[in-house]
Amino acid sequence: MRTLPFFLLSFLSLLSLAAQARLSVEDFRRSDDPANDAVFINRAMRYLDSAGHGCLQFDGSKTYRIQSPIQLPAGHLGKKYIFIIEGDGCRFNISKGVNAFERMPKHQKQAHQFITHRFMIRNFTFYGGKRGIFLGATYGSKITDCNFIGQQEAAVEVQFGLQTTISNCQATNCLTHAFVLTYGEAWKGGFNASQSNHSVIESCKVFARDGAVSAFKVIASDGVVLRDNISEGSKNIRYSVFFHKRKATTVKMFRLENFHLEHAPSHAAVYIYSSGISTVDGLFYQLSRDEMPLVHAGGDGQITLKNIPWFVSGTVIRNEGKERLAWRMEFCDPRFYKKTVWQSKEDGIWTSKFPRHFSARGGMRDINKEYGTKH
């Protein structure tokens, strides 16, 4: 009988070890477990927590009934460990008021202990519940290739998630928000001490539900980038993109890039309140309606709008920063440079006029044309 070559035997052995190193959540299921699958999934999470790192794999062919929160591992405090949660395409049916995956510190000291842990959560479909993922105090975590349908509060909410990446996810018919990056509000972490700085939401799509608040929400977090995303669905969502620095003094940068907008939200397509530099670079939109600003901004920083090649009749841009907010426009459709597009608030009334601090460079055939206000 012929034997396999040594190098092939070694390769097969390595594959076997790799398979054994990946935990299967189904190995933690017991015959007497209740209908709530979160019970045995939490059992698996506790085992993963005791190891301090590793990968937990779900059965992609199954639908799991989640009637209570699944607590993600706390990890070995102070250690830099990675937890990989692999859905393999499985489905979670989540009960009302329940966060499916959850991890929130109790106070700021614990948040700083949690912050060294990274999570890779991927390939799940979440139906219903309060939130699909509610993750706090983490550095460099990634949520990728997931579907979220009909969550009450948010598809994903990350608090104090430094350099978080949410990529290639879709949220459909969420009741309040879809994707949220914010500070440690759950444990009163402070506007400057628990930000989700330099995080990215990319290649995601939101199909808005009637009456929802926002598709992409960023609060008190610096250097966040939203890029290559799509917002569509009901026009009765308030905002597609909502960015607000709140009382943070260290929030100075925000970027919205290559954004595709297919509806006309009721309050504003893009709302920005900042004291730094916020940039909208690349925006294609299809609809406008009376009193619906494409961009509505306040604060005392600078708003830069650039590379918006298409103009829809009736478009409005609103400046609520009075004399403090500066605007810069570059390489946009020529109709954006008309005074009738711009509105500034004076004594509670919106008046058609350019902002006090306004400069612009034309686009297309007007690329060398400069615009500005003189004082």
Disulfide bonds with the S-S distance in Angstrom:
none
